[in-house]
């Protein structure tokens, strides 16, 4: 009878980071006007998404004009109407906080919109461009879903009931739009975009 010898366990040697590593991984200093409380971060994030929604009211008509599929155009048109409502809801949030609605450039949304414009420039009009528009639009939707989900969580903890109600309503509409775009892509567009 052979006895099994236990397998040797791999050992991981723990080492302290070198001085070079700690210098490159140092803490980022806060700006002078940095958020000190969750409420500050909440208000700052509201300004970001307010800018993002207002920018979308200008970007969506360009997507509509470049789309050729009627169902895609319809989805974009519907979401443009909803986006105007999202702007109004955010303005209600600011009012409920006793603040003037103020937009602060959202670098993330600007990047997504620039990417969407690039996709349209790099695709021929028709099914391929339509598929690209959906991809760009869904990236925007996923960013908005993440943002509104986080803001709703902040509003809940801060007991900002008006904001929470508005943020959750918008979050739901963003999720529905994302599903609609997936449906449009799955039903016809992605198949049409395959070169035969």
TORMIPA-412760 format. One record per residue (C-alpha): x, y, z. Coordinates in pm, whole numbers, plus 50000, padded with zeros to 5 digits. Layout:
{X->X; Y->Y; Z->Z}
...
//
This chain:
{X->50000; Y->50000; Z->50000}
{X->50139; Y->50334; Z->49898}
{X->50083; Y->50629; Z->50122}
{X->50013; Y->50960; Z->49961}
{X->50246; Y->51238; Z->50049}
{X->50064; Y->51561; Z->50103}
{X->50114; Y->51817; Z->49828}
{X->50325; Y->52112; Z->49924}
{X->50130; Y->52431; Z->49963}
{X->50245; Y->52721; Z->49758}
{X->50374; Y->52994; Z->49979}
{X->50338; Y->53356; Z->49892}
{X->50618; Y->53571; Z->50013}
{X->50485; Y->53895; Z->50152}
{X->50707; Y->54191; Z->50092}
{X->50665; Y->54554; Z->50176}
{X->50628; Y->54789; Z->49879}
{X->50953; Y->54952; Z->49770}
{X->51009; Y->55326; Z->49812}
{X->50958; Y->55368; Z->49437}
{X->50619; Y->55193; Z->49454}
{X->50498; Y->55399; Z->49749}
{X->50596; Y->55724; Z->49574}
{X->50401; Y->55631; Z->49258}
{X->50103; Y->55507; Z->49460}
{X->50070; Y->55807; Z->49691}
{X->49742; Y->55951; Z->49803}
{X->49579; Y->56208; Z->49580}
{X->49550; Y->56540; Z->49758}
{X->49199; Y->56683; Z->49784}
{X->49118; Y->57010; Z->49611}
{X->49033; Y->57315; Z->49823}
{X->48662; Y->57282; Z->49748}
{X->48653; Y->56901; Z->49790}
{X->48343; Y->56732; Z->49934}
{X->48372; Y->56690; Z->50311}
{X->48037; Y->56516; Z->50370}
{X->47811; Y->56280; Z->50175}
{X->47570; Y->56568; Z->50113}
{X->47850; Y->56761; Z->49938}
{X->47933; Y->56457; Z->49722}
{X->47561; Y->56411; Z->49649}
{X->47518; Y->56772; Z->49533}
{X->47837; Y->56758; Z->49327}
{X->47719; Y->56437; Z->49158}
{X->47379; Y->56594; Z->49086}
{X->47559; Y->56877; Z->48905}
{X->47749; Y->56619; Z->48697}
{X->47442; Y->56424; Z->48588}
{X->47250; Y->56749; Z->48528}
{X->47521; Y->56849; Z->48279}
{X->47511; Y->56499; Z->48129}
{X->47134; Y->56505; Z->48075}
{X->47146; Y->56852; Z->47919}
{X->47426; Y->56736; Z->47686}
{X->47213; Y->56436; Z->47589}
{X->46928; Y->56663; Z->47480}
{X->47172; Y->56790; Z->47212}
{X->47332; Y->56454; Z->47127}
{X->47017; Y->56243; Z->47085}
{X->46882; Y->56444; Z->46786}
{X->47215; Y->56381; Z->46608}
{X->47181; Y->56007; Z->46675}
{X->46822; Y->56018; Z->46549}
{X->46928; Y->56196; Z->46228}
{X->47203; Y->55939; Z->46162}
{X->46990; Y->55631; Z->46238}
{X->46809; Y->55462; Z->45950}
{X->46611; Y->55190; Z->46130}
{X->46260; Y->55314; Z->46216}
{X->46246; Y->55124; Z->46548}
{X->46579; Y->55272; Z->46651}
{X->46465; Y->55621; Z->46553}
{X->46148; Y->55568; Z->46756}
{X->46348; Y->55454; Z->47062}
{X->46577; Y->55757; Z->47036}
{X->46282; Y->55992; Z->46993}
{X->46109; Y->55846; Z->47300}
{X->46424; Y->55876; Z->47508}
{X->46475; Y->56237; Z->47402}
{X->46131; Y->56319; Z->47545}
{X->46223; Y->56130; Z->47864}
{X->46557; Y->56310; Z->47886}
{X->46381; Y->56647; Z->47896}
{X->46176; Y->56508; Z->48187}
{X->46498; Y->56387; Z->48356}
{X->46634; Y->56743; Z->48339}
{X->46316; Y->56875; Z->48505}
{X->46335; Y->56608; Z->48778}
{X->46692; Y->56706; Z->48855}
{X->46585; Y->57070; Z->48876}
{X->46321; Y->56959; Z->49130}
{X->46596; Y->56783; Z->49326}
{X->46804; Y->57100; Z->49340}
{X->46498; Y->57301; Z->49448}
{X->46417; Y->57051; Z->49725}
{X->46776; Y->57094; Z->49851}
{X->46736; Y->57472; Z->49846}
{X->46995; Y->57500; Z->49569}
{X->46995; Y->57659; Z->49226}
{X->47018; Y->57399; Z->48949}
{X->47376; Y->57413; Z->48833}
{X->47553; Y->57196; Z->48577}
{X->47916; Y->57091; Z->48614}
{X->48086; Y->56934; Z->48313}
{X->48074; Y->56556; Z->48336}
{X->48396; Y->56425; Z->48183}
{X->48262; Y->56068; Z->48171}
{X->47955; Y->56168; Z->47968}
{X->48162; Y->56393; Z->47742}
{X->48386; Y->56095; Z->47667}
{X->48090; Y->55870; Z->47592}
{X->47932; Y->56129; Z->47363}
{X->48263; Y->56185; Z->47182}
{X->48294; Y->55809; Z->47136}
{X->47940; Y->55795; Z->46996}
{X->48021; Y->56070; Z->46746}
{X->48336; Y->55880; Z->46649}
{X->48137; Y->55561; Z->46591}
{X->47903; Y->55748; Z->46356}
{X->48198; Y->55894; Z->46166}
{X->48364; Y->55553; Z->46135}
{X->48060; Y->55364; Z->46002}
{X->47868; Y->55375; Z->45677}
{X->47504; Y->55487; Z->45703}
{X->47269; Y->55192; Z->45737}
{X->47260; Y->54884; Z->45956}
{X->47626; Y->54900; Z->46061}
{X->47596; Y->55262; Z->46176}
{X->47266; Y->55178; Z->46347}
{X->47436; Y->54894; Z->46537}
{X->47711; Y->55138; Z->46636}
{X->47457; Y->55397; Z->46751}
{X->47294; Y->55135; Z->46973}
{X->47632; Y->55039; Z->47120}
{X->47710; Y->55405; Z->47195}
{X->47363; Y->55470; Z->47336}
{X->47380; Y->55166; Z->47563}
{X->47715; Y->55279; Z->47704}
{X->47545; Y->55606; Z->47792}
{X->47250; Y->55420; Z->47946}
{X->47479; Y->55200; Z->48156}
{X->47663; Y->55507; Z->48285}
{X->47332; Y->55671; Z->48372}
{X->47200; Y->55356; Z->48541}
{X->47513; Y->55341; Z->48759}
{X->47491; Y->55713; Z->48839}
{X->47121; Y->55722; Z->48922}
{X->47150; Y->55406; Z->49131}
{X->47431; Y->55561; Z->49336}
{X->47251; Y->55894; Z->49371}
{X->46933; Y->55719; Z->49485}
{X->47135; Y->55534; Z->49750}
{X->47280; Y->55867; Z->49870}
{X->46936; Y->56031; Z->49873}
{X->46797; Y->55745; Z->50081}
{X->47070; Y->55777; Z->50346}
{X->47039; Y->56157; Z->50344}
{X->46659; Y->56126; Z->50379}
{X->46602; Y->56345; Z->50073}
{X->46258; Y->56207; Z->49982}
{X->46185; Y->56429; Z->49678}
{X->46525; Y->56351; Z->49530}
{X->46488; Y->55980; Z->49601}
{X->46148; Y->55965; Z->49428}
{X->46275; Y->56154; Z->49122}
{X->46602; Y->55961; Z->49098}
{X->46428; Y->55623; Z->49120}
{X->46175; Y->55725; Z->48852}
{X->46458; Y->55824; Z->48618}
{X->46659; Y->55512; Z->48704}
{X->46362; Y->55297; Z->48602}
{X->46325; Y->55480; Z->48269}
{X->46698; Y->55441; Z->48195}
{X->46670; Y->55064; Z->48255}
{X->46366; Y->55041; Z->48027}
{X->46547; Y->55235; Z->47752}
{X->46847; Y->55001; Z->47778}
{X->46620; Y->54697; Z->47739}
{X->46444; Y->54855; Z->47442}
{X->46776; Y->54922; Z->47268}
{X->46880; Y->54559; Z->47327}
{X->46551; Y->54442; Z->47179}
{X->46591; Y->54660; Z->46869}
{X->46947; Y->54532; Z->46820}
{X->46856; Y->54167; Z->46876}
{X->46545; Y->54159; Z->46658}
{X->46686; Y->54302; Z->46338}
{X->46983; Y->54536; Z->46347}
{X->47273; Y->54313; Z->46443}
{X->47168; Y->54055; Z->46183}
{X->47133; Y->54318; Z->45912}
{X->47480; Y->54452; Z->45992}
{X->47643; Y->54120; Z->45892}
{X->47789; Y->54147; Z->45545}
{X->47646; Y->53873; Z->45322}
//
